[in-house]
Amino acid sequence: MGDFKNAGQAWVREPTVVNVHDFPGDADGRAVPYGVYDVTTNRGLIYLGTSGDTAAFAADALAAWWQTEGLAGYATKDELLLLADAGGSNSCRTRAWKERLQVQVCDRFGLTVTVCHYPTGCSKWNPIERSLFSQISCNWAGVPLRTWDTVLGFIRGTKTRRGLAVSAIFQPDEYPTGQKITDAEMAALNLEHHSVCPTWNYTIRPRTPVSR
């Protein structure tokens, strides 16, 4: 974030002056967006952080989506299907992702969560890419992202003719990297791998029933 070029075109009265290079040392901050897109309602939520794109951050984003969007439309449901990329903070091989998903979503809300990861290199088929993030990129194209209000404003202002609506939550907390999950913690998860492509497909159930 700062006086950096943002690819695209925008109508302006005068040329916008930006830095020639986008060195991290010249930035005013780091914006870390994590998105959740509901394919049934064409609504998206961006959890905008300032720290690391970690498993804890991703799980918090899902928890925030359930509290603000999910409960409003699916209060009577107790199962959730997630389509996720194979890498990043929600990597199919990351222990911390499964552990945080168990604690922050399954145990906390009493949800049974089935995760289906797209194979490595196939994230372009994930609906969130073409239906949410691509639309946000088009909306802020050509505009330097100098402030948090600018970023949040363009995210929340993203709309399409097909009715896409996007909300955003600003999360300035620190999310340190390098979290280690022990074998004992993994063994304590209520995790079931599917018989087909078990690395990419698994279900996590709450360990303690939650009264509704």
C-alpha positions as CSV (number, residue, x, y, z in Angstrom):
1,M,0.0,0.0,0.0
2,G,1.3,3.4,-0.9
3,D,2.2,5.5,-4.0
4,F,2.5,2.6,-6.3
5,K,1.3,1.8,-9.8
6,N,-1.9,-0.2,-9.9
7,A,-2.4,-1.9,-13.3
8,G,-5.4,-0.8,-15.3
9,Q,-7.0,2.4,-16.5
10,A,-9.0,5.0,-14.7
11,W,-10.6,8.3,-15.9
12,V,-8.9,11.3,-14.1
13,R,-8.6,15.0,-14.8
14,E,-4.8,15.0,-14.2
15,P,-2.1,12.2,-14.4
16,T,-1.6,10.4,-11.1
17,V,2.0,10.5,-9.9
18,V,3.3,7.3,-8.3
19,N,6.7,5.8,-7.5
20,V,8.7,4.2,-10.3
21,H,9.4,1.1,-8.2
22,D,7.3,-0.7,-5.7
23,F,9.9,-1.5,-3.0
24,P,8.4,-2.8,0.2
25,G,10.4,-0.3,2.2
26,D,8.5,2.5,0.6
27,A,5.1,1.0,1.5
28,D,2.8,2.6,4.1
29,G,1.4,-0.9,5.0
30,R,0.6,-4.3,3.8
31,A,-2.9,-5.3,2.8
32,V,-3.7,-9.0,3.2
33,P,-7.1,-10.0,1.7
34,Y,-8.8,-13.3,2.4
35,G,-12.0,-13.9,0.6
36,V,-15.1,-16.1,1.2
37,Y,-17.6,-16.3,-1.7
38,D,-21.1,-17.9,-1.4
39,V,-21.9,-19.4,-4.8
40,T,-25.6,-19.8,-3.9
41,T,-26.2,-16.1,-3.1
42,N,-23.5,-14.4,-5.2
43,R,-22.2,-12.6,-2.1
44,G,-18.6,-12.2,-1.0
45,L,-16.8,-11.2,2.1
46,I,-13.2,-9.9,2.3
47,Y,-11.3,-10.2,5.6
48,L,-8.6,-7.5,5.2
49,G,-5.6,-8.0,7.4
50,T,-2.4,-6.1,7.9
51,S,-0.1,-8.9,9.1
52,G,0.5,-12.4,7.8
53,D,-1.6,-14.6,5.6
54,T,-1.6,-17.5,8.1
55,A,-3.8,-20.4,8.9
56,A,-5.1,-18.6,11.9
57,F,-6.0,-15.6,9.8
58,A,-7.8,-17.8,7.3
59,A,-9.8,-19.6,10.0
60,D,-10.7,-16.3,11.6
61,A,-12.0,-15.0,8.2
62,L,-14.3,-18.1,7.9
63,A,-15.5,-17.6,11.4
64,A,-16.3,-13.9,10.7
65,W,-18.1,-14.9,7.5
66,W,-20.3,-17.4,9.4
67,Q,-21.1,-14.8,12.1
68,T,-22.0,-12.0,9.7
69,E,-23.2,-13.8,6.6
70,G,-23.6,-17.5,7.1
71,L,-25.9,-17.4,10.2
72,A,-28.2,-15.0,8.4
73,G,-29.0,-17.5,5.6
74,Y,-28.1,-20.9,7.1
75,A,-29.0,-20.7,10.7
76,T,-30.6,-24.1,10.7
77,K,-27.7,-25.8,8.9
78,D,-24.9,-27.6,10.7
79,E,-22.8,-28.7,7.7
80,L,-20.5,-26.5,5.5
81,L,-18.7,-27.3,2.2
82,L,-15.6,-25.3,1.5
83,L,-13.9,-25.3,-1.9
84,A,-10.3,-24.1,-1.4
85,D,-7.0,-23.8,-3.2
86,A,-4.4,-26.3,-2.4
87,G,-1.8,-23.8,-1.2
88,G,-1.5,-20.6,0.8
89,S,-2.8,-20.2,4.3
90,N,-5.5,-22.9,3.7
91,S,-3.0,-25.4,2.2
92,C,-4.2,-29.0,2.0
93,R,-0.9,-30.1,3.6
94,T,-0.7,-27.5,6.4
95,R,-1.4,-28.8,9.9
96,A,-2.2,-25.4,11.3
97,W,-5.0,-24.9,8.8
98,K,-6.8,-28.1,10.0
99,E,-6.2,-27.4,13.7
100,R,-7.4,-23.8,13.5
101,L,-10.4,-24.9,11.4
102,Q,-11.3,-27.4,14.1
103,V,-11.0,-24.9,16.9
104,Q,-12.2,-21.6,15.3
105,V,-15.1,-23.0,13.2
106,C,-16.1,-26.5,14.0
107,D,-15.8,-26.5,17.8
108,R,-16.9,-22.9,18.2
109,F,-20.1,-23.1,16.1
110,G,-20.8,-26.8,16.1
111,L,-20.3,-27.1,12.3
112,T,-19.2,-30.1,10.4
113,V,-16.9,-28.8,7.7
114,T,-16.0,-30.7,4.5
115,V,-13.0,-29.2,2.7
116,C,-12.4,-30.0,-1.0
117,H,-9.1,-28.6,-2.3
118,Y,-8.5,-27.9,-6.0
119,P,-5.3,-29.7,-7.2
120,T,-2.1,-27.7,-7.3
121,G,-2.2,-25.3,-10.3
122,C,-6.0,-25.5,-10.7
123,S,-7.1,-22.5,-8.6
124,K,-8.3,-20.7,-11.7
125,W,-11.3,-23.0,-11.7
126,N,-12.2,-21.9,-8.2
127,P,-15.4,-19.7,-8.4
128,I,-13.9,-17.2,-6.0
129,E,-11.3,-16.2,-8.5
130,R,-13.5,-15.3,-11.4
131,S,-16.6,-14.3,-9.4
132,L,-15.0,-12.2,-6.6
133,F,-11.4,-11.3,-6.7
134,S,-11.4,-10.6,-10.5
135,Q,-14.3,-8.2,-10.0
136,I,-12.5,-6.4,-7.2
137,S,-9.4,-6.0,-9.3
138,C,-11.4,-4.6,-12.2
139,N,-13.2,-2.1,-9.8
140,W,-9.9,-0.6,-8.4
141,A,-7.9,-0.9,-11.6
142,G,-5.7,2.1,-12.3
143,V,-6.1,3.6,-8.8
144,P,-3.2,3.7,-6.4
145,L,-4.1,2.0,-3.1
146,R,-2.8,4.5,-0.7
147,T,-5.0,4.2,2.3
148,W,-7.1,1.5,4.1
149,D,-10.2,3.5,3.4
150,T,-9.4,3.4,-0.3
151,V,-9.0,-0.3,-0.3
152,L,-12.1,-1.0,1.8
153,G,-14.1,1.5,-0.3
154,F,-13.3,-0.2,-3.6
155,I,-13.9,-3.7,-2.1
156,R,-17.3,-2.7,-0.7
157,G,-18.2,-0.9,-3.9
158,T,-17.7,-3.9,-6.2
159,K,-20.9,-4.8,-8.0
160,T,-21.9,-6.6,-11.1
161,R,-24.9,-6.8,-13.3
162,R,-25.6,-10.3,-12.0
163,G,-26.0,-8.9,-8.5
164,L,-22.7,-9.5,-6.8
165,A,-22.5,-7.8,-3.4
166,V,-19.3,-7.6,-1.4
167,S,-18.7,-6.7,2.3
168,A,-15.4,-6.2,4.0
169,I,-14.0,-6.5,7.6
170,F,-10.8,-4.7,8.6
171,Q,-8.6,-6.8,10.9
172,P,-5.5,-5.1,12.2
173,D,-4.4,-7.8,14.6
174,E,-1.0,-9.5,14.4
175,Y,-0.9,-13.0,12.9
176,P,2.6,-14.4,13.5
177,T,4.0,-17.0,11.1
178,G,5.7,-20.3,12.0
179,Q,2.9,-21.9,14.2
180,K,3.8,-25.5,14.9
181,I,1.2,-28.2,15.5
182,T,2.3,-31.3,17.4
183,D,1.5,-34.9,16.6
184,A,-0.7,-35.0,19.8
185,E,-2.6,-31.9,18.6
186,M,-3.2,-33.5,15.2
187,A,-4.3,-36.8,16.8
188,A,-6.9,-34.9,18.9
189,L,-8.6,-33.5,15.8
190,N,-12.0,-35.0,14.8
191,L,-10.7,-35.3,11.2
192,E,-11.7,-37.9,8.6
193,H,-10.0,-38.1,5.3
194,H,-12.1,-39.2,2.3
195,S,-11.3,-42.4,0.4
196,V,-10.9,-40.4,-2.9
197,C,-7.9,-38.1,-3.0
198,P,-7.6,-38.0,0.8
199,T,-5.0,-35.2,0.8
200,W,-7.4,-32.9,-0.9
201,N,-10.7,-34.0,0.6
202,Y,-11.6,-34.4,4.3
203,T,-14.2,-33.6,6.9
204,I,-13.7,-32.1,10.3
205,R,-16.5,-32.5,12.9
206,P,-17.0,-30.6,16.1
207,R,-15.5,-32.4,19.1
208,T,-18.2,-31.1,21.5
209,P,-21.8,-30.7,20.5
210,V,-23.0,-27.0,20.6
211,S,-26.5,-26.3,21.7
212,R,-28.6,-24.3,19.2
